[in-house]
Amino acid sequence: SGYVWGRYMIIYSKGGVKGKPVAARIYLREKGIVLRLFLNRIDEHRAYLEQAPLFILEPFINEHGRCHHCKNDKAGQCKFRKTYTLHNNLIEKCNGFTFEFPQPDLHKLPDYLGLLAEFYPVKRKGRA
């Protein structure tokens, strides 16, 4: 789509950890905003996703980023493949394609924040 190379981008990373993995990027384009989330271990969050609104679930089940077993497929193992099951359907996505939510708006913000909280929970330090 070309938005990856846009002029403006906001990057959110998880603080307090080594390497600060990126959780989300928001691309500001002339024709709108795109939210990209970087999510792993999808099967661990299956119950949450299967109950989520369709606009949250859609990037996980749509055809965008489907794995086509490209040249990185060695003996059935691809280090770039995300494999998970939602609604009893096996889904394989190429890790090079993150979960994209086009045209996010403020009405959907609580659901996006809920999704981030599900995948990136705040860990409370124990009291001494």
Secondary structure as the mmCIF struct_conf table of DSSP 4:
data_model
#
loop_
_struct_conf.conf_type_id
_struct_conf.id
_struct_conf.beg_label_comp_id
_struct_conf.beg_label_asym_id
_struct_conf.beg_label_seq_id
_struct_conf.end_label_comp_id
_struct_conf.end_label_asym_id
_struct_conf.end_label_seq_id
HELX_RH_3T_P HELX_RH_3T_P1 TYR A 3 TRP A 5
BEND BEND1 ARG A 7 ARG A 7
STRN STRN1 TYR A 8 SER A 13
TURN_TY1_P TURN_TY1_P1 GLY A 15 GLY A 16
BEND BEND2 VAL A 17 VAL A 17
TURN_TY1_P TURN_TY1_P2 LYS A 18 GLY A 19
STRN STRN2 VAL A 22 ARG A 29
TURN_TY1_P TURN_TY1_P3 GLU A 30 LYS A 31
STRN STRN3 GLY A 32 LEU A 37
HELX_RH_3T_P HELX_RH_3T_P2 ILE A 42 HIS A 45
HELX_RH_AL_P HELX_RH_AL_P1 ARG A 46 GLU A 50
TURN_TY1_P TURN_TY1_P4 GLN A 51 GLN A 51
BEND BEND3 ALA A 52 ALA A 52
HELX_RH_AL_P HELX_RH_AL_P2 LEU A 54 ILE A 61
BEND BEND4 ASN A 62 GLU A 63
TURN_TY1_P TURN_TY1_P5 HIS A 64 GLY A 65
STRN STRN4 ARG A 66 ARG A 66
TURN_TY1_P TURN_TY1_P6 LYS A 71 ASN A 72
STRN STRN5 LYS A 74 LYS A 74
TURN_TY1_P TURN_TY1_P7 ALA A 75 GLY A 76
STRN STRN6 GLN A 77 GLN A 77
TURN_TY1_P TURN_TY1_P8 LYS A 79 PHE A 80
STRN STRN7 ARG A 81 LEU A 86
TURN_TY1_P TURN_TY1_P9 HIS A 87 ASN A 88
STRN STRN8 ASN A 89 CYS A 94
TURN_TY1_P TURN_TY1_P10 ASN A 95 GLY A 96
BEND BEND5 PHE A 97 PHE A 97
STRN STRN9 PHE A 99 PRO A 102
BEND BEND6 GLN A 103 GLN A 103
HELX_RH_3T_P HELX_RH_3T_P3 LEU A 106 LYS A 108
HELX_RH_AL_P HELX_RH_AL_P3 LEU A 109 PHE A 119
BEND BEND7 TYR A 120 TYR A 120
HELX_LH_PP_P HELX_LH_PP_P1 PRO A 121 ARG A 127
#
